[in-house]
Amino acid sequence: MTLDRAIAGIFVLICVIYGYTAFVTMEAGLLPFERNLTFLPNTMPKWLSILGAFIGLIVIVQSGPKEAGEIDPSEIDVRNLRQYKLGQAIALLVLMVAYALLLRPIGFLAATTLFICLGGYVLGERNYKLMVPVAAVAAFFIWYLVEQVLGIFLRPWPWFVYGGA
Amino acid sequence: MLEGILAGVTTALTLQNLIMVVAGCLIGTLIGMLPGLGPMSIIAIMIPIAIKIGDPSAALILLAGVYYGAIFGGSTSSILINAPGVAGTVATSFDGYPMARQGKAGKALTIAAIGSFAGGTVGAVLLMGFAPALASVALLFHSAEYFALMVVGLSAIAAFAGSGQVAKALMMTVLGVMLATVGESAQFNAPRFTMGIQDLQSGISFITLAMALFALPEALYLVLNPARSNTGKDGEGGEIKELRITREEAKKITPVIGRQSIQGFLIGVMPGAGATIASFLGYAVERNIAKGEDQKEFGKGSIKGLAAPETANNAACTGSFVPLLTLGIPGSGTTAILLGALIALNVTPGPRLMVDNPSIFWAVIISMYIGNVVLLILNLPLIPYIAKLLQIPRNYLIPFILFFTMMGSYIGQNNATELLLLTGMGLAATIMRFAGFPLAPMLIGFILGQLLEDNFSRAMSLTDGVSFMWERPMTLILLILAVVLIFLPSFRQQLAMWRRRGVAEGD
């Protein structure tokens, strides 16, 4: 099965769940007076779920394996995914999740400096003497710009500075 | 109209707004040059800043400046290192890069700047004529027509997706509209499709979605395939001299620029077409028109081949503001993001904009002229210095791109869950891009989804059902047009297939 068929299949599944919510769950939750209205919160979702499932099925039928010549050289050839730096990409995504989870507890400045340093490390940078100062200065500069100039609070310091809160 | 123009000139020429134009163009050029950050990502990053400014004219002027700057910056990186930062400048690299390799990088940049300037300026003049005319027609529209018009817009976007891609593009559009129904809507106070997650109650933030759909996949592509980012190499993009062009060359490119300004603008006006299609089409048309030696030059460093896509893409950028400002319907991913920003600033683009807020409407148009002048006189001499940015090593560039992507979605909401959502949706978007699903229709579907539902509900409530679809002739015509737009490409494909088969049998 090709990737596009699999995605279209998942999409059809989403449409079925979405449609079930619109036709059954939401319908049951309507208030008595609402039943007489023309347009309800689930009116458009009902149409969408049917339309979506129909289009998804068309994509499944139409898609097929690509010919070698059809693949745009600037795009990624999924059949040879291993020839690309898959490990690096996954490591960076994991870093992004870690950043999201650590941003509040350890503060913006520490989290950002760590993210940029570790991101560089994942990509193969080993010149720590340059990388750490660049990351720290950039983190501080952006914090200053966002919080002091734009006035958006970013919680710069780790949790213990705020008394364990 | 004259009053409006004068009000616009006064607004655009205030010191604050002039600073906005200059800043927008510079920021756009700087960031647009980096591979992985196209105009959509840059504008999305700039939105919190624009909202902070508060004044809608100033904010829109800044964002429009960023848009032009980004397109121009994208041309610079396509010419210098053959790495188009933006899809709209891919055609620029066909002849721009060969010119740079022949040591004519400075000349190529000048031609690109002049082409962009002419395209943008002619586009702005046409916009002044087109927009009021279209807006006065649009004032007659009713919610039923708006609903139909949005359906036309969405199907046109799918129809322009390319052969064999129409079903995929439609699927992405529907997915975008579905995502728009998540959370509480203005009409109903009950949350929908939140799966019990509290953070989804206010819906999915469009900046997060824009980042997840464009900036993140592009950055991951740069990681996966290092050949895409040719930055950090010595010897390339270093020396830029000889910015001047000769009189003979000017004579050669003048007709090209003239034709492509108008053609590019008209393509830009159509929803779904935009700068990318305009630049490719401009290149193709000029190559076909050119004769003899000139035609052979194309692809090897022809100045005509460079001027055509450069003029067309800037004219199309301006053109894409017509449906945005007059109908409130974005024709491209970038204008969709601008629409989101405008709504956040409490301005509803549409035919009433010209009547209710003439100073905003005209200030934006006037600032387009100013933006083009800024690009020409300020950026061109600065290019050799700005180009140094291309020498940032990849190991630093990519973590920073990822970081800016996260900042864009974080500071809008100040919520770390948004970052998890961004990573998850970004991964999904990257996988969809692997499989050749176009992502722009999804964002446009998302942005139009809310408006579509509002107008649909109004129209249905007025006629007590869906009879408005065939009772109002204008609505009916628009809906038929939408259906035709969807089926035309597949019909033509089928026809071509039949013909081919016929030929084979005849042989």
HADDOCK unambig.tbl for C-alpha pairs under 7 A between the chains (distance, minus, plus):
assign (segid A and resid 3 and name CA) (segid B and resid 435 and name CA) 5.78 0.50 0.50
assign (segid A and resid 4 and name CA) (segid B and resid 435 and name CA) 4.99 0.50 0.50
assign (segid A and resid 38 and name CA) (segid B and resid 460 and name CA) 6.69 0.50 0.50
assign (segid A and resid 38 and name CA) (segid B and resid 461 and name CA) 5.91 0.50 0.50
assign (segid A and resid 38 and name CA) (segid B and resid 464 and name CA) 5.97 0.50 0.50
assign (segid A and resid 38 and name CA) (segid B and resid 465 and name CA) 6.38 0.50 0.50
assign (segid A and resid 39 and name CA) (segid B and resid 457 and name CA) 5.65 0.50 0.50
assign (segid A and resid 39 and name CA) (segid B and resid 460 and name CA) 6.70 0.50 0.50
assign (segid A and resid 39 and name CA) (segid B and resid 461 and name CA) 6.55 0.50 0.50
assign (segid A and resid 41 and name CA) (segid B and resid 188 and name CA) 6.41 0.50 0.50
assign (segid A and resid 44 and name CA) (segid B and resid 453 and name CA) 6.80 0.50 0.50
assign (segid A and resid 48 and name CA) (segid B and resid 174 and name CA) 6.91 0.50 0.50
assign (segid A and resid 52 and name CA) (segid B and resid 171 and name CA) 6.46 0.50 0.50
assign (segid A and resid 52 and name CA) (segid B and resid 174 and name CA) 5.98 0.50 0.50
assign (segid A and resid 55 and name CA) (segid B and resid 167 and name CA) 6.44 0.50 0.50
assign (segid A and resid 55 and name CA) (segid B and resid 171 and name CA) 5.89 0.50 0.50
assign (segid A and resid 56 and name CA) (segid B and resid 171 and name CA) 6.25 0.50 0.50
assign (segid A and resid 58 and name CA) (segid B and resid 167 and name CA) 6.85 0.50 0.50
assign (segid A and resid 59 and name CA) (segid B and resid 167 and name CA) 5.82 0.50 0.50
assign (segid A and resid 59 and name CA) (segid B and resid 168 and name CA) 6.19 0.50 0.50
assign (segid A and resid 76 and name CA) (segid B and resid 434 and name CA) 6.32 0.50 0.50
assign (segid A and resid 78 and name CA) (segid B and resid 434 and name CA) 6.25 0.50 0.50
assign (segid A and resid 84 and name CA) (segid B and resid 224 and name CA) 5.02 0.50 0.50
assign (segid A and resid 84 and name CA) (segid B and resid 225 and name CA) 5.79 0.50 0.50
assign (segid A and resid 85 and name CA) (segid B and resid 223 and name CA) 6.61 0.50 0.50
assign (segid A and resid 85 and name CA) (segid B and resid 224 and name CA) 4.53 0.50 0.50
assign (segid A and resid 85 and name CA) (segid B and resid 225 and name CA) 6.71 0.50 0.50
assign (segid A and resid 86 and name CA) (segid B and resid 224 and name CA) 5.94 0.50 0.50
assign (segid A and resid 88 and name CA) (segid B and resid 223 and name CA) 6.88 0.50 0.50
assign (segid A and resid 89 and name CA) (segid B and resid 220 and name CA) 6.09 0.50 0.50
assign (segid A and resid 89 and name CA) (segid B and resid 223 and name CA) 5.97 0.50 0.50
assign (segid A and resid 89 and name CA) (segid B and resid 224 and name CA) 6.33 0.50 0.50
assign (segid A and resid 93 and name CA) (segid B and resid 423 and name CA) 6.85 0.50 0.50
assign (segid A and resid 96 and name CA) (segid B and resid 423 and name CA) 6.92 0.50 0.50
assign (segid A and resid 97 and name CA) (segid B and resid 420 and name CA) 6.05 0.50 0.50
assign (segid A and resid 97 and name CA) (segid B and resid 423 and name CA) 6.95 0.50 0.50
assign (segid A and resid 100 and name CA) (segid B and resid 416 and name CA) 5.43 0.50 0.50
assign (segid A and resid 100 and name CA) (segid B and resid 419 and name CA) 5.56 0.50 0.50
assign (segid A and resid 100 and name CA) (segid B and resid 420 and name CA) 6.29 0.50 0.50
assign (segid A and resid 116 and name CA) (segid B and resid 399 and name CA) 5.36 0.50 0.50
assign (segid A and resid 116 and name CA) (segid B and resid 400 and name CA) 6.71 0.50 0.50
assign (segid A and resid 119 and name CA) (segid B and resid 399 and name CA) 5.21 0.50 0.50
assign (segid A and resid 120 and name CA) (segid B and resid 395 and name CA) 4.96 0.50 0.50
assign (segid A and resid 120 and name CA) (segid B and resid 396 and name CA) 5.91 0.50 0.50
assign (segid A and resid 120 and name CA) (segid B and resid 399 and name CA) 6.33 0.50 0.50
assign (segid A and resid 123 and name CA) (segid B and resid 395 and name CA) 5.58 0.50 0.50
assign (segid A and resid 124 and name CA) (segid B and resid 395 and name CA) 6.87 0.50 0.50
assign (segid A and resid 125 and name CA) (segid B and resid 395 and name CA) 5.98 0.50 0.50
assign (segid A and resid 150 and name CA) (segid B and resid 49 and name CA) 6.87 0.50 0.50
assign (segid A and resid 150 and name CA) (segid B and resid 52 and name CA) 6.69 0.50 0.50
